[in-house]
Amino acid sequence: MLVICFAVLQISHVNLGMKDYDAVMYLPMYNCMFIVCTSTLGGIFFGEFTDFDVVRGILFPLGVLVTLSGIVVMSHASKGTNKGGKVGIEGGCDQQEQGGSDIK
């Protein structure tokens, strides 16, 4: 029952964020926070960090950092893909943009 309550809260949180912010910015930030929180809480709750030696203690946070960096880079790269603000089929455009006449 507790899982269902948290699932409903999570979906409502995502919906509120999508209402207020652009999906290109909100979803990567949400994903980053989800990764950090689940990794940290999973390590604490299940005691996964107790068996870490020096190498794992360095590589695990490094792996989380690489993942978060990739999400940030991809979110910034996807911001500039639709610079004209027009949505349509690739290669298609108006006749006026091509210099053609206005057909009525």
N, C-alpha and C positions, 0 to 999 in steps of 0.2 A: 504494500500500500504506500509506503514511503517513497519507493521508486517512482510510482505513478505521480505522486505529488510533485516530486522534483522534475520529472519529465515535463509536466504541464508548466511549471515555473520556467523551465529552460526555454520551451517553445514560446511562451509569452514574452520572455526577455528578448529573444531573437526577433520576434514580431515588432516589439517596441523599438528596437534598434533599427530595424529595416524601415520603420515609419519615419524616423527622425534623420537618418543618415543614408548616404548612397551605399549600395551593396558592395561596390568595389572597395570602399574604405572600411565599412563596418564588419563584413564577414572575415577578412583577414585578421583584423584586430581581435574579433571574437575567437577565431581559431587559435591565435597566439595565446590568448589568456586561457583557453581550454587546455592546450598542451601543457602550459606551465603549471596550472592548477592540478590537473590529473597526474602529472609526473611527480609533483611534490607531495600531494596528498597520498598517492599510491605508495610512494617510497616510505612515507612516515607510517601510514596505517598498516601496511604489510611488512614493514621492517626491511625493505629491500636495500636500504642504504647501509645497513649494519655490516653486510659482507663486502662492502666496497673496499678495495685496496687503493693505493695511490693512483694507479693507472686508470681504474674505473672511476675514481673520484674526479679525475681530470677529463676523461673522455665523455662521460655522461653529460655533464653540463655543456661541453663543447658540442656534442651532438644536438642537444636542445637548442643551443645558440645558432648552429648552422641551419636547423629547420626553421627557426623563427626568422632568420635573415633571408632565407629563400622565400618565405611567405611575404615579407616586406618588399623584397625586390619584385616579386611577381605582381603585387598589388600596385606598385608604382609604375610598372611597365604596362599594365592593363589600363591605366588612366588615360594614356595618350593614344589609344587605338582608334577612337572615334572622334577625331578632332573636328570634323565638320558638323557634327551633331545630327547627321542624316543617317537613317537606318534603311537599309535596302539590300537587294540581292547584289552580290559582288559583280562588278563590271557594269551594272545597270545604272543609267542616269537619265535625267530629263533631256528632251530634245533641245530645249533652250540652252542647257549647259553645253551642248555640243555645237551650238550655233545654228540649229535647225529652225524651221519655221514653226509657228504655233498653229497646230491643226485643231479645227473646231468641228 
